[in-house]
Amino acid sequence: SDFTAVLPAAARKAQVYRARVVMLCTVGAGGGLEACKAQSEEPAGLGYAEAALSLSTAFRLAVWTEEGLPTVGGSVRVPLRFDMDEAMRGAPTP
């Protein structure tokens, strides 16, 4: 439901419900993602990068690796795949 809520208007209008976005973020205190930027967006220009960035605040990562090293302050690549064909089947086009 979070993905459906941020589905870009341009994507809805074009009826393009599949996309892939890769974000580069910093791991913040408590494992939250901070200072995220979109590295790539496919297809480009439909607003999926902005949608992914708006979801980034909901993600939490472990603050320690399995080896016992801290992750806070480190960089992480976060791939997101929007695959909304089934969820949007029969939805009205704006």
PyMOL commands that place a pseudoatom at each C-alpha (Angstrom):
pseudoatom trace, name=CA, resn=SER, resi=1, chain=A, elem=C, hetatm=0, pos=[0.000, 0.000, 0.000]
pseudoatom trace, name=CA, resn=ASP, resi=2, chain=A, elem=C, hetatm=0, pos=[2.960, 2.345, 0.606]
pseudoatom trace, name=CA, resn=PHE, resi=3, chain=A, elem=C, hetatm=0, pos=[4.108, 1.851, -2.985]
pseudoatom trace, name=CA, resn=THR, resi=4, chain=A, elem=C, hetatm=0, pos=[0.611, 2.440, -4.357]
pseudoatom trace, name=CA, resn=ALA, resi=5, chain=A, elem=C, hetatm=0, pos=[0.285, 5.626, -2.296]
pseudoatom trace, name=CA, resn=VAL, resi=6, chain=A, elem=C, hetatm=0, pos=[3.398, 7.184, -3.874]
pseudoatom trace, name=CA, resn=LEU, resi=7, chain=A, elem=C, hetatm=0, pos=[2.817, 6.000, -7.442]
pseudoatom trace, name=CA, resn=PRO, resi=8, chain=A, elem=C, hetatm=0, pos=[3.647, 9.072, -9.569]
pseudoatom trace, name=CA, resn=ALA, resi=9, chain=A, elem=C, hetatm=0, pos=[0.876, 10.794, -11.509]
pseudoatom trace, name=CA, resn=ALA, resi=10, chain=A, elem=C, hetatm=0, pos=[2.982, 10.741, -14.687]
pseudoatom trace, name=CA, resn=ALA, resi=11, chain=A, elem=C, hetatm=0, pos=[3.391, 6.968, -14.372]
pseudoatom trace, name=CA, resn=ARG, resi=12, chain=A, elem=C, hetatm=0, pos=[-0.333, 6.524, -13.797]
pseudoatom trace, name=CA, resn=LYS, resi=13, chain=A, elem=C, hetatm=0, pos=[-1.126, 8.628, -16.844]
pseudoatom trace, name=CA, resn=ALA, resi=14, chain=A, elem=C, hetatm=0, pos=[1.326, 6.658, -18.993]
pseudoatom trace, name=CA, resn=GLN, resi=15, chain=A, elem=C, hetatm=0, pos=[0.112, 3.404, -17.394]
pseudoatom trace, name=CA, resn=VAL, resi=16, chain=A, elem=C, hetatm=0, pos=[3.714, 2.429, -16.602]
pseudoatom trace, name=CA, resn=TYR, resi=17, chain=A, elem=C, hetatm=0, pos=[3.593, 0.485, -13.352]
pseudoatom trace, name=CA, resn=ARG, resi=18, chain=A, elem=C, hetatm=0, pos=[7.012, -1.158, -13.390]
pseudoatom trace, name=CA, resn=ALA, resi=19, chain=A, elem=C, hetatm=0, pos=[10.184, 0.708, -12.541]
pseudoatom trace, name=CA, resn=ARG, resi=20, chain=A, elem=C, hetatm=0, pos=[13.522, 0.283, -10.827]
pseudoatom trace, name=CA, resn=VAL, resi=21, chain=A, elem=C, hetatm=0, pos=[15.231, 2.954, -8.748]
pseudoatom trace, name=CA, resn=VAL, resi=22, chain=A, elem=C, hetatm=0, pos=[18.600, 2.719, -7.019]
pseudoatom trace, name=CA, resn=MET, resi=23, chain=A, elem=C, hetatm=0, pos=[19.210, 5.122, -4.154]
pseudoatom trace, name=CA, resn=LEU, resi=24, chain=A, elem=C, hetatm=0, pos=[22.469, 5.967, -2.423]
pseudoatom trace, name=CA, resn=CYS, resi=25, chain=A, elem=C, hetatm=0, pos=[21.913, 6.716, 1.261]
pseudoatom trace, name=CA, resn=THR, resi=26, chain=A, elem=C, hetatm=0, pos=[23.773, 7.180, 4.519]
pseudoatom trace, name=CA, resn=VAL, resi=27, chain=A, elem=C, hetatm=0, pos=[22.880, 4.982, 7.495]
pseudoatom trace, name=CA, resn=GLY, resi=28, chain=A, elem=C, hetatm=0, pos=[21.742, 7.235, 10.319]
pseudoatom trace, name=CA, resn=ALA, resi=29, chain=A, elem=C, hetatm=0, pos=[21.491, 6.716, 14.059]
pseudoatom trace, name=CA, resn=GLY, resi=30, chain=A, elem=C, hetatm=0, pos=[18.952, 4.017, 14.798]
pseudoatom trace, name=CA, resn=GLY, resi=31, chain=A, elem=C, hetatm=0, pos=[19.388, 2.530, 11.318]
pseudoatom trace, name=CA, resn=GLY, resi=32, chain=A, elem=C, hetatm=0, pos=[17.265, 5.034, 9.426]
pseudoatom trace, name=CA, resn=LEU, resi=33, chain=A, elem=C, hetatm=0, pos=[18.272, 6.171, 5.956]
pseudoatom trace, name=CA, resn=GLU, resi=34, chain=A, elem=C, hetatm=0, pos=[19.474, 9.750, 5.552]
pseudoatom trace, name=CA, resn=ALA, resi=35, chain=A, elem=C, hetatm=0, pos=[20.624, 12.018, 2.732]
pseudoatom trace, name=CA, resn=CYS, resi=36, chain=A, elem=C, hetatm=0, pos=[19.294, 9.679, 0.069]
pseudoatom trace, name=CA, resn=LYS, resi=37, chain=A, elem=C, hetatm=0, pos=[19.811, 10.523, -3.587]
pseudoatom trace, name=CA, resn=ALA, resi=38, chain=A, elem=C, hetatm=0, pos=[18.576, 8.647, -6.629]
pseudoatom trace, name=CA, resn=GLN, resi=39, chain=A, elem=C, hetatm=0, pos=[21.463, 7.078, -8.542]
pseudoatom trace, name=CA, resn=SER, resi=40, chain=A, elem=C, hetatm=0, pos=[19.356, 5.623, -11.324]
pseudoatom trace, name=CA, resn=GLU, resi=41, chain=A, elem=C, hetatm=0, pos=[15.735, 5.427, -12.436]
pseudoatom trace, name=CA, resn=GLU, resi=42, chain=A, elem=C, hetatm=0, pos=[14.338, 3.140, -15.148]
pseudoatom trace, name=CA, resn=PRO, resi=43, chain=A, elem=C, hetatm=0, pos=[12.265, 4.279, -16.927]
pseudoatom trace, name=CA, resn=ALA, resi=44, chain=A, elem=C, hetatm=0, pos=[13.383, 7.849, -16.425]
pseudoatom trace, name=CA, resn=GLY, resi=45, chain=A, elem=C, hetatm=0, pos=[11.155, 10.893, -16.260]
pseudoatom trace, name=CA, resn=LEU, resi=46, chain=A, elem=C, hetatm=0, pos=[8.004, 9.400, -14.741]
pseudoatom trace, name=CA, resn=GLY, resi=47, chain=A, elem=C, hetatm=0, pos=[8.626, 10.427, -11.137]
pseudoatom trace, name=CA, resn=TYR, resi=48, chain=A, elem=C, hetatm=0, pos=[9.695, 7.079, -9.737]
pseudoatom trace, name=CA, resn=ALA, resi=49, chain=A, elem=C, hetatm=0, pos=[12.930, 8.494, -8.273]
pseudoatom trace, name=CA, resn=GLU, resi=50, chain=A, elem=C, hetatm=0, pos=[10.976, 10.997, -6.196]
pseudoatom trace, name=CA, resn=ALA, resi=51, chain=A, elem=C, hetatm=0, pos=[8.535, 8.266, -5.145]
pseudoatom trace, name=CA, resn=ALA, resi=52, chain=A, elem=C, hetatm=0, pos=[11.384, 6.039, -3.979]
pseudoatom trace, name=CA, resn=LEU, resi=53, chain=A, elem=C, hetatm=0, pos=[12.982, 8.892, -2.064]
pseudoatom trace, name=CA, resn=SER, resi=54, chain=A, elem=C, hetatm=0, pos=[9.693, 9.548, -0.286]
pseudoatom trace, name=CA, resn=LEU, resi=55, chain=A, elem=C, hetatm=0, pos=[9.644, 5.900, 0.854]
pseudoatom trace, name=CA, resn=SER, resi=56, chain=A, elem=C, hetatm=0, pos=[13.231, 5.969, 2.129]
pseudoatom trace, name=CA, resn=THR, resi=57, chain=A, elem=C, hetatm=0, pos=[12.213, 7.283, 5.555]
pseudoatom trace, name=CA, resn=ALA, resi=58, chain=A, elem=C, hetatm=0, pos=[10.345, 4.020, 6.228]
pseudoatom trace, name=CA, resn=PHE, resi=59, chain=A, elem=C, hetatm=0, pos=[13.425, 1.807, 5.855]
pseudoatom trace, name=CA, resn=ARG, resi=60, chain=A, elem=C, hetatm=0, pos=[15.565, 0.663, 8.789]
pseudoatom trace, name=CA, resn=LEU, resi=61, chain=A, elem=C, hetatm=0, pos=[18.886, -1.138, 8.613]
pseudoatom trace, name=CA, resn=ALA, resi=62, chain=A, elem=C, hetatm=0, pos=[20.890, -2.972, 11.253]
pseudoatom trace, name=CA, resn=VAL, resi=63, chain=A, elem=C, hetatm=0, pos=[23.287, -0.640, 13.050]
pseudoatom trace, name=CA, resn=TRP, resi=64, chain=A, elem=C, hetatm=0, pos=[25.861, -3.439, 13.408]
pseudoatom trace, name=CA, resn=THR, resi=65, chain=A, elem=C, hetatm=0, pos=[27.183, -5.889, 10.827]
pseudoatom trace, name=CA, resn=GLU, resi=66, chain=A, elem=C, hetatm=0, pos=[27.356, -9.619, 11.556]
pseudoatom trace, name=CA, resn=GLU, resi=67, chain=A, elem=C, hetatm=0, pos=[31.069, -9.060, 12.186]
pseudoatom trace, name=CA, resn=GLY, resi=68, chain=A, elem=C, hetatm=0, pos=[30.281, -6.514, 14.916]
pseudoatom trace, name=CA, resn=LEU, resi=69, chain=A, elem=C, hetatm=0, pos=[31.201, -3.396, 12.960]
pseudoatom trace, name=CA, resn=PRO, resi=70, chain=A, elem=C, hetatm=0, pos=[29.022, -0.269, 13.052]
pseudoatom trace, name=CA, resn=THR, resi=71, chain=A, elem=C, hetatm=0, pos=[27.032, 0.677, 9.977]
pseudoatom trace, name=CA, resn=VAL, resi=72, chain=A, elem=C, hetatm=0, pos=[26.000, 4.156, 11.181]
pseudoatom trace, name=CA, resn=GLY, resi=73, chain=A, elem=C, hetatm=0, pos=[27.594, 6.792, 8.961]
pseudoatom trace, name=CA, resn=GLY, resi=74, chain=A, elem=C, hetatm=0, pos=[28.261, 4.312, 6.174]
pseudoatom trace, name=CA, resn=SER, resi=75, chain=A, elem=C, hetatm=0, pos=[26.879, 4.476, 2.655]
pseudoatom trace, name=CA, resn=VAL, resi=76, chain=A, elem=C, hetatm=0, pos=[24.437, 1.957, 1.280]
pseudoatom trace, name=CA, resn=ARG, resi=77, chain=A, elem=C, hetatm=0, pos=[22.896, 1.371, -2.142]
pseudoatom trace, name=CA, resn=VAL, resi=78, chain=A, elem=C, hetatm=0, pos=[19.186, 0.620, -1.909]
pseudoatom trace, name=CA, resn=PRO, resi=79, chain=A, elem=C, hetatm=0, pos=[17.516, -0.878, -4.984]
pseudoatom trace, name=CA, resn=LEU, resi=80, chain=A, elem=C, hetatm=0, pos=[13.734, -0.537, -5.171]
pseudoatom trace, name=CA, resn=ARG, resi=81, chain=A, elem=C, hetatm=0, pos=[11.552, -2.234, -7.713]
pseudoatom trace, name=CA, resn=PHE, resi=82, chain=A, elem=C, hetatm=0, pos=[8.051, -1.016, -8.403]
pseudoatom trace, name=CA, resn=ASP, resi=83, chain=A, elem=C, hetatm=0, pos=[5.965, -3.863, -9.849]
pseudoatom trace, name=CA, resn=MET, resi=84, chain=A, elem=C, hetatm=0, pos=[2.451, -2.516, -9.627]
pseudoatom trace, name=CA, resn=ASP, resi=85, chain=A, elem=C, hetatm=0, pos=[0.778, -4.147, -12.661]
pseudoatom trace, name=CA, resn=GLU, resi=86, chain=A, elem=C, hetatm=0, pos=[-1.485, -6.367, -10.582]
pseudoatom trace, name=CA, resn=ALA, resi=87, chain=A, elem=C, hetatm=0, pos=[-2.279, -3.684, -7.982]
pseudoatom trace, name=CA, resn=MET, resi=88, chain=A, elem=C, hetatm=0, pos=[-3.247, -1.210, -10.698]
pseudoatom trace, name=CA, resn=ARG, resi=89, chain=A, elem=C, hetatm=0, pos=[-5.233, -3.620, -12.880]
pseudoatom trace, name=CA, resn=GLY, resi=90, chain=A, elem=C, hetatm=0, pos=[-8.606, -2.005, -13.474]
pseudoatom trace, name=CA, resn=ALA, resi=91, chain=A, elem=C, hetatm=0, pos=[-7.616, 1.279, -11.806]
pseudoatom trace, name=CA, resn=PRO, resi=92, chain=A, elem=C, hetatm=0, pos=[-8.948, 4.367, -13.581]
pseudoatom trace, name=CA, resn=THR, resi=93, chain=A, elem=C, hetatm=0, pos=[-6.425, 6.389, -15.578]
pseudoatom trace, name=CA, resn=PRO, resi=94, chain=A, elem=C, hetatm=0, pos=[-6.265, 10.015, -14.411]
for i in range(1, 94): cmd.bond("trace and resi %d" % i, "trace and resi %d" % (i + 1))
show_as sticks, trace
zoom trace
